[in-house]
Amino acid sequence: MSLAATGSPRPVDLGPLRRHWPLLPLAATVLFLLAPLPAGDATASGKVGPADAASLLLALVCGVQALRGRVRTLTPLGVLVLGAPGVGLAVATMTAGDPYAALPGFVRYLQVFVLVPAAVVLLVRDAREFRLAAGCFVVLALVQGAVGVVQYATHTGASYQGENVRAVGTFGPGDVMGMATVVAYGLVVATAAALAPALPKRVRRIAGGCALALVLPLVLSFSRGAWIATFGAAVLVMAMAGIRRALRVLVALAAVGVVLVGGLGVGSEMVAERLTSITQVSSAPDQSVTDRYTMWAAAESMWRERPAVGVGLKGFPAHRDGHSSLGLSSGSDTAGAGQAFIKQPLLSPHNMYLLILSEQGLTGLLALAGGWAALLVAGLRRCAVGTDPGIRDCGLIATGLFVWQLTDFLYADIGGPSTVLTGVIIGLAAWWALPSGGFAARADSSPSSFGGPAAEGPAPR
């Protein structure tokens, strides 16, 4: 008599887990950002959160799989693009005025811009695994966005214009960009999935619903930089997906905006004030805009002092006052969301490109931003020349996320727990853009996690 006949439980099929277990640290790197972190001082350094620990495990797993010959193989171009930032970082560290003080910065940059992207590129084997990683961004965004909406509704968020209404999720007022960033990531992924013709209609409808739901917490974050970057990335994704699809999505998003802000009055005055302030960069800028432009000028002044290698990693705070005008304030005021009033010091120029230029000079900017430009051009080219329709959604997601990040870098730089996701996004963009020689262990051909066909990564070129 068989086990089935006697009613005994059937053994659990562990096949998918055995096949995809290297992705567990990647999923953990994204989803561990759901864990609330205690409010801390922005001046403290050396913090390693759960997501950072998961990213280090991801790099370790990648190393083990590489020794076993079970990772993606890269062409010399891929090795150059992924490895050049490490060389630039080493030069900036060795030439810094205090190399020991620059060492923590070297470790952080190496984690975000070298180790994590390389691990993602090498471990993600096919479109199915790419979609699994992208889906984690949507889950993270929905949960953090829900927390943010509750904060606005119950006046338990971060302080904004004298009221505790700013949606910050579990990141707290010390990292007001954290929730806005992860919600924007999820919105871009969901929008791309909703526009991908090869995905099942049910999946596209769910993705579209998620994208619409994420508009509200993004608005309530009151983050101008996130709004601009999301708008730009979403428009690009819509254009690549087709004009007719783009128009339908734009109409739906406009309707949601009218209902939320115009009809229900959700943060209408605050949102209008925030939108107006975007254009007030010269006539009547607020203090945050003044501080930002002052720090941009300070970063440029540092670069002119040492144009080749900059002032060294982690050197901006030490050189800031010597290169800033009197218009710079003593810091930004933060409070609410369970934290008492704290004045956060201004430790970076809030522009990633200027931060690299001031601390690493032209050497670092060429190594980092040059590689990003190469990935962007290669990714857009691959989307334009046409690929297997079954994996077109991966191109929309990768390109949309990468464009969002590069645009946001005009208004922000790395910092906070969500920084590790920057490395994941660069890795996903590189997975799509870089040529590959395949895998020693081939991916299975079972259906994808989004219900579409599984497909291999970028074919050799």
Phi and psi in degrees as a GROMACS rama.xvg file:
@    title "Ramachandran Plot"
@    xaxis  label "Phi"
@    yaxis  label "Psi"
@TYPE xy
-79.4325  163.628  SER-2
-62.9691  -35.3061  LEU-3
-63.7492  -37.5711  ALA-4
-69.3042  -32.321  ALA-5
-84.6872  -3.94933  THR-6
84.7499  5.84802  GLY-7
-71.6494  147.035  SER-8
-65.7008  142.491  PRO-9
-76.9758  149.106  ARG-10
-64.654  144.056  PRO-11
-72.7217  133.873  VAL-12
-77.4328  109.963  ASP-13
-96.6316  10.3586  LEU-14
-57.1654  -52.1918  GLY-15
-59.6648  -36.95  PRO-16
-66.843  -40.5036  LEU-17
-65.6403  -35.9078  ARG-18
-73.5585  -36.1007  ARG-19
-113.492  13.3191  HIS-20
-59.8624  -29.8525  TRP-21
-61.9116  -17.937  PRO-22
-80.8929  -12.5131  LEU-23
-58.1631  -45.3257  LEU-24
-63.5138  -30.7449  PRO-25
-67.2392  -46.3175  LEU-26
-61.7694  -39.7027  ALA-27
-65.4809  -35.9126  ALA-28
-58.5211  -37.1093  THR-29
-81.6083  -49.9996  VAL-30
-77.0674  -21.6976  LEU-31
-66.7476  -12.4797  PHE-32
-73.6651  -3.31493  LEU-33
-74.9199  -21.3096  LEU-34
-71.5272  125.736  ALA-35
-67.7937  138.679  PRO-36
-109.959  144.438  LEU-37
-64.3827  145.479  PRO-38
-61.8047  137.443  ALA-39
-136.413  174.322  GLY-40
-89.1322  131.464  ASP-41
-65.3586  -18.1961  ALA-42
-78.5125  -16.0462  THR-43
-72.6861  142.985  ALA-44
-128.759  168.716  SER-45
82.6648  12.8026  GLY-46
-75.5601  135.447  LYS-47
-122.512  107.969  VAL-48
-86.5099  176.327  GLY-49
-57.7856  -40.3422  PRO-50
-66.3589  -37.1053  ALA-51
-65.1831  -41.3967  ASP-52
-62.511  -40.3451  ALA-53
-64.8914  -35.5731  ALA-54
-67.9229  -35.0539  SER-55
-67.5006  -38.4194  LEU-56
-63.9033  -37.317  LEU-57
-59.2429  -45.1816  LEU-58
-64.531  -37.5677  ALA-59
-66.272  -43.953  LEU-60
-61.8261  -40.3184  VAL-61
-60.8698  -42.5887  CYS-62
-62.2111  -42.0396  GLY-63
-64.3288  -44.9465  VAL-64
-65.4932  -32.8111  GLN-65
-65.9291  -40.9103  ALA-66
-64.0853  -30.1454  LEU-67
-86.721  -1.59864  ARG-68
72.6177  29.4339  GLY-69
-117.61  39.1954  ARG-70
-126.518  167.192  VAL-71
-66.5658  142.638  ARG-72
-96.6769  142.216  THR-73
-114.455  151.379  LEU-74
-77.5698  167.561  THR-75
-55.3885  -33.3015  PRO-76
-62.6931  -44.1321  LEU-77
-62.7289  -41.7451  GLY-78
-62.8437  -39.8182  VAL-79
-64.746  -47.8394  LEU-80
-64.6897  -40.5325  VAL-81
-80.866  -26.574  LEU-82
-96.6841  -22.8232  GLY-83
-57.626  -39.9945  ALA-84
-57.7331  -33.8069  PRO-85
-62.6989  -38.2027  GLY-86
-66.7532  -45.063  VAL-87
-61.9557  -39.4611  GLY-88
-65.7506  -39.5194  LEU-89
-63.7296  -40.8646  ALA-90
-64.0529  -44.6232  VAL-91
-63.8854  -32.8818  ALA-92
-73.3585  -44.8174  THR-93
-69.0991  -29.704  MET-94
-93.3969  0.924284  THR-95
-67.6283  154.552  ALA-96
-60.3765  -34.9547  GLY-97
-130.791  90.8648  ASP-98
-57.7545  -32.9591  PRO-99
-67.582  -38.2876  TYR-100
-68.2709  -28.4544  ALA-101
-81.3481  -13.9758  ALA-102
-60.7984  -43.8492  LEU-103
-58.816  -37.3749  PRO-104
-64.685  -38.417  GLY-105
-61.3516  -43.0988  PHE-106
-64.5563  -43.5753  VAL-107
-64.7645  -48.0424  ARG-108
-62.8984  -39.9543  TYR-109
-62.6926  -40.185  LEU-110
-61.2783  -51.6117  GLN-111
-76.9345  -38.1069  VAL-112
-107.07  -4.72761  PHE-113
-127.651  -61.4985  VAL-114
-66.8569  -51.8728  LEU-115
-65.4754  -47.5346  VAL-116
-58.9371  -42.6043  PRO-117
-63.7473  -40.2991  ALA-118
-63.4719  -41.4124  ALA-119
-63.5932  -46.2047  VAL-120
-61.0393  -42.8596  VAL-121
-77.6516  -29.677  LEU-122
-93.6083  -32.2872  LEU-123
-73.6465  115.36  VAL-124
-92.8893  -30.5456  ARG-125
-153.535  -178.788  ASP-126
-63.1688  -32.3084  ALA-127
-60.7785  -48.0253  ARG-128
-70.5438  -32.8661  GLU-129
-59.4993  -44.467  PHE-130
-67.0077  -34.3709  ARG-131
-61.1746  -45.2537  LEU-132
-63.7374  -43.5618  ALA-133
-65.4063  -36.2094  ALA-134
-62.6219  -30.9059  GLY-135
-62.789  -33.7801  CYS-136
-63.7413  -38.7547  PHE-137
-67.6335  -42.8939  VAL-138
-60.491  -47.2636  VAL-139
-58.8792  -44.2004  LEU-140
-65.011  -41.739  ALA-141
-63.9468  -43.2522  LEU-142
-69.1064  -48.4358  VAL-143
-64.1879  -37.913  GLN-144
-64.3997  -39.9046  GLY-145
-62.6451  -42.2724  ALA-146
-61.1183  -41.9113  VAL-147
-64.4121  -41.1496  GLY-148
-63.7153  -41.2375  VAL-149
-62.6686  -39.2424  VAL-150
-61.393  -42.2461  GLN-151
-65.8934  -45.1697  TYR-152
-67.0168  -32.053  ALA-153
-102.807  4.63472  THR-154
56.2527  44.613  HIS-155
-119.079  16.4515  THR-156
-87.8025  -164.889  GLY-157
-75.2278  158.031  ALA-158
-71.2117  132.335  SER-159
-147.898  118.511  TYR-160
54.6654  39.5354  GLN-161
84.6436  -0.944458  GLY-162
-123.383  145.773  GLU-163
-87.236  69.5095  ASN-164
-122.92  -3.40936  VAL-165
-77.0531  124.556  ARG-166
-74.5702  119.119  ALA-167
-128.287  1.73322  VAL-168
62.6326  -144.249  GLY-169
-88.669  3.87994  THR-170
-80.429  -21.8889  PHE-171
83.0103  167.801  GLY-172
-69.8992  -17.381  PRO-173
-73.3115  -13.1453  GLY-174
-137.128  67.8127  ASP-175
-67.1722  -18.5607  VAL-176
-85.9009  -10.6575  MET-177
-61.0103  -53.9644  GLY-178
-66.211  -41.9988  MET-179
-57.9614  -38.5544  ALA-180
-66.7538  -50.4576  THR-181
-70.6463  -33.26  VAL-182
-65.6478  -40.7672  VAL-183
-64.5205  -40.5882  ALA-184
-55.7985  -50.59  TYR-185
-62.7257  -36.7807  GLY-186
-66.2386  -40.3643  LEU-187
-65.6545  -44.4399  VAL-188
-61.5818  -46.1518  VAL-189
-64.9443  -39.4127  ALA-190
-63.5577  -43.619  THR-191
-63.165  -42.3736  ALA-192
-65.9526  -36.723  ALA-193
-66.7625  -25.4184  ALA-194
-97.0656  -2.74517  LEU-195
-80.8443  113.969  ALA-196
-67.4337  -25.5757  PRO-197
-78.5071  -17.861  ALA-198
-76.6162  151.066  LEU-199
-58.4539  149.506  PRO-200
-58.7663  -37.8117  LYS-201
-62.5536  -42.1132  ARG-202
-66.1525  -41.0175  VAL-203
-65.7257  -35.7519  ARG-204
-68.5926  -41.8434  ARG-205
-63.0076  -43.8578  ILE-206
-62.3321  -41.0416  ALA-207
-62.7314  -40.5659  GLY-208
-63.1436  -40.2049  GLY-209
-63.5477  -41.629  CYS-210
-61.7993  -44.1233  ALA-211
-65.1602  -39.4159  LEU-212
-65.4986  -31.2719  ALA-213
-79.9769  -10.5889  LEU-214
-62.8072  -41.5225  VAL-215
-62.0601  -53.8862  LEU-216
-63.4301  -30.2529  PRO-217
-65.2154  -41.7868  LEU-218
-63.0419  -42.2669  VAL-219
-75.7145  -5.68571  LEU-220
-75.4039  -18.8141  SER-221
53.6546  35.4546  PHE-222
-102.322  107.206  SER-223
-64.6025  -42.4055  ARG-224
-61.5746  -41.573  GLY-225
-66.0316  -38.0157  ALA-226
-61.8324  -47.1078  TRP-227
-63.3677  -46.9659  ILE-228
-64.584  -39.879  ALA-229
-66.3171  -42.6008  THR-230
-60.1036  -46.8597  PHE-231
-63.0277  -45.0773  GLY-232
-66.286  -41.5415  ALA-233
-64.7186  -41.5589  ALA-234
-62.7462  -41.0559  VAL-235
-64.0556  -45.1582  LEU-236
-61.0493  -43.2219  VAL-237
-63.09  -41.039  MET-238
-63.7701  -40.6079  ALA-239
-69.9635  -28.9934  MET-240
-79.5864  -20.7252  ALA-241
126.469  144.365  GLY-242
-64.4163  -43.2799  ILE-243
-63.0952  -44.7975  ARG-244
-64.4215  -39.6587  ARG-245
-62.2135  -41.6474  ALA-246
-63.0601  -39.8169  LEU-247
-63.8228  -41.9931  ARG-248
-67.3691  -42.1513  VAL-249
-61.3784  -41.4888  LEU-250
-62.4008  -43.0717  VAL-251
-64.0169  -44.6023  ALA-252
-64.5777  -40.0541  LEU-253
-63.5886  -40.1623  ALA-254
-63.5962  -42.1637  ALA-255
-62.729  -42.4265  VAL-256
-62.7285  -42.1523  GLY-257
-63.9284  -43.3096  VAL-258
-65.37  -45.2874  VAL-259
-70.5261  -51.811  LEU-260
-87.6341  -45.4856  VAL-261
-78.618  -49.0225  GLY-262
-77.8119  -51.9868  GLY-263
-89.7232  -11.3473  LEU-264
69.2973  29.7617  GLY-265
-70.0622  103.634  VAL-266
58.8701  28.2104  GLY-267
-59.9136  -47.1129  SER-268
-65.6047  -43.3567  GLU-269
-66.9876  -41.5516  MET-270
-63.8641  -43.3998  VAL-271
-62.1849  -41.6998  ALA-272
-64.1894  -39.4909  GLU-273
-68.1844  -40.5854  ARG-274
-65.634  -41.2707  LEU-275
-62.896  -35.8458  THR-276
-67.593  -18.7488  SER-277
-62.3378  -37.0169  ILE-278
-88.9832  -8.37739  THR-279
-92.9097  61.6248  GLN-280
-93.8124  -13.1311  VAL-281
-130.084  -32.83  SER-282
-76.7142  -55.4153  SER-283
-146.428  65.141  ALA-284
-70.7  148.639  PRO-285
-77.8855  175.028  ASP-286
-63.6536  -35.2168  GLN-287
-63.6764  -38.1495  SER-288
-68.4451  -41.8839  VAL-289
-60.1224  -45.1663  THR-290
-60.4413  -41.1147  ASP-291
-64.077  -46.6663  ARG-292
-68.3238  -32.6225  TYR-293
-65.6823  -42.022  THR-294
-71.7206  -30.8367  MET-295
-62.5473  -43.6273  TRP-296
-64.3388  -37.2809  ALA-297
-64.5786  -41.3362  ALA-298
-63.3926  -41.7153  ALA-299
-63.4284  -38.8061  GLU-300
-64.7715  -38.9619  SER-301
-62.6545  -41.377  MET-302
-64.2703  -41.4763  TRP-303
-63.7886  -27.7759  ARG-304
-72.0205  -39.4971  GLU-305
-137.102  78.4769  ARG-306
-67.296  -28.3798  PRO-307
-79.1133  -47.1222  ALA-308
-124.34  -1.89436  VAL-309
72.4241  -172.082  GLY-310
-88.0899  -1.21902  VAL-311
102.666  149.914  GLY-312
-58.6021  139.613  LEU-313
64.9957  18.3567  LYS-314
-92.7936  -12.3773  GLY-315
-60.9637  -47.6045  PHE-316
-59.2416  -39.3368  PRO-317
-69.6571  -29.66  ALA-318
-100.703  -2.64752  HIS-319
-59.7785  -52.4822  ARG-320
-63.4064  -31.9126  ASP-321
-73.6965  -10.5274  GLY-322
-122.862  4.85242  HIS-323
-103.694  154.725  SER-324
-86.4617  175.335  SER-325
-73.1457  -7.89148  LEU-326
-74.5469  -10.7177  GLY-327
-76.1759  130.471  LEU-328
-79.5733  173.627  SER-329
-80.1245  -9.69614  SER-330
155.481  175.857  GLY-331
-101.35  141.838  SER-332
-84.0238  129.966  ASP-333
-131.247  142.814  THR-334
-166.621  172.256  ALA-335
88.7786  -179.622  GLY-336
53.1772  41.3333  ALA-337
83.5942  8.70392  GLY-338
-122.922  139.942  GLN-339
-73.0869  171.531  ALA-340
-62.0596  128.633  PHE-341
-138.531  137.205  ILE-342
-95.2791  110.174  LYS-343
-81.8626  125.418  GLN-344
-68.36  153.439  PRO-345
-91.7679  101.745  LEU-346
-105.535  0.5034  LEU-347
-152.755  162.804  SER-348
-79.4105  -1.62526  PRO-349
57.459  40.6677  HIS-350
-156.215  112.057  ASN-351
-62.0378  -37.8563  MET-352
-68.1328  -40.2241  TYR-353
-72.4006  -31.7188  LEU-354
-64.1927  -43.9835  LEU-355
-63.6624  -44.2212  ILE-356
-62.7335  -42.0708  LEU-357
-72.9283  -36.3187  SER-358
-94.6401  -26.3745  GLU-359
-121.463  -6.86141  GLN-360
69.1357  -167.527  GLY-361
-64.3861  -28.7453  LEU-362
-62.2925  -49.2545  THR-363
-68.8611  -39.2506  GLY-364
-63.7256  -39.9662  LEU-365
-65.8779  -40.9555  LEU-366
-68.7349  -42.4299  ALA-367
-85.9613  -63.9881  LEU-368
-65.5841  -30.9701  ALA-369
-63.8021  -41.1565  GLY-370
-65.6333  -39.3972  GLY-371
-63.7164  -41.0987  TRP-372
-62.4989  -40.5473  ALA-373
-63.3352  -41.7099  ALA-374
-64.7717  -40.6081  LEU-375
-64.2866  -46.345  LEU-376
-63.7064  -44.2026  VAL-377
-65.0547  -39.7637  ALA-378
-66.6079  -44.4012  GLY-379
-64.6304  -38.4372  LEU-380
-63.3065  -41.318  ARG-381
-66.4428  -34.7053  ARG-382
-68.7124  -35.409  CYS-383
-77.0983  -38.6347  ALA-384
-76.2592  -13.0218  VAL-385
95.4276  133.181  GLY-386
-135.488  -179.342  THR-387
-54.3675  121.226  ASP-388
-56.9782  -23.5257  PRO-389
-68.1138  -18.3832  GLY-390
-120.321  14.7626  ILE-391
-64.1218  -31.4535  ARG-392
-61.3463  -33.0631  ASP-393
-64.1398  -39.1734  CYS-394
-66.2513  -41.2054  GLY-395
-63.0038  -43.1039  LEU-396
-66.2826  -50.2467  ILE-397
-61.5317  -45.9018  ALA-398
-67.4877  -42.7676  THR-399
-61.0795  -46.5537  GLY-400
-63.2966  -41.6918  LEU-401
-68.4471  -42.0575  PHE-402
-64.4966  -38.9885  VAL-403
-58.0749  -46.842  TRP-404
-65.4115  -44.0125  GLN-405
-65.7518  -34.6201  LEU-406
-70.7124  -43.0834  THR-407
-63.37  -30.1583  ASP-408
-62.5263  -15.4387  PHE-409
-72.8494  -20.656  LEU-410
-121.723  -7.05647  TYR-411
-148.688  170.152  ALA-412
-139.437  -174.001  ASP-413
-75.292  152.252  ILE-414
155.08  138.009  GLY-415
94.8796  169.014  GLY-416
-60.0507  -32.5417  PRO-417
-74.8839  -3.97299  SER-418
-58.1713  -34.7558  THR-419
-61.2577  -26.6935  VAL-420
-67.7475  -23.4855  LEU-421
-59.1251  -42.2629  THR-422
-63.92  -38.8169  GLY-423
-63.9336  -42.4115  VAL-424
-66.2482  -42.0789  ILE-425
-61.4652  -38.6951  ILE-426
-63.859  -42.9341  GLY-427
-65.2991  -39.2894  LEU-428
-64.6321  -39.6441  ALA-429
-68.9245  -37.1111  ALA-430
-56.8014  -41.5106  TRP-431
-74.5483  -39.0547  TRP-432
-87.2039  -34.2147  ALA-433
-84.2311  141.417  LEU-434
-67.3208  154.808  PRO-435
-136.366  151.982  SER-436
-98.6159  8.11691  GLY-437
96.7073  -161.187  GLY-438
-131.873  151.029  PHE-439
-70.4352  -39.3046  ALA-440
-108.963  110.497  ALA-441
-72.5114  150.076  ARG-442
-74.3493  154.129  ALA-443
-75.4037  169.491  ASP-444
-109.792  24.8222  SER-445
-74.9986  165.266  SER-446
-60.0275  153.129  PRO-447
-75.9948  166.334  SER-448
-67.1213  -23.984  SER-449
-91.7234  5.37471  PHE-450
91.8298  -2.76447  GLY-451
-97.1762  -179.346  GLY-452
-71.4502  143.045  PRO-453
-75.702  149.486  ALA-454
-149.546  154.122  ALA-455
-72.9104  168.321  GLU-456
-68.8906  -172.754  GLY-457
-54.572  131.885  PRO-458
-74.5394  157.021  ALA-459
-59.7668  145.613  PRO-460
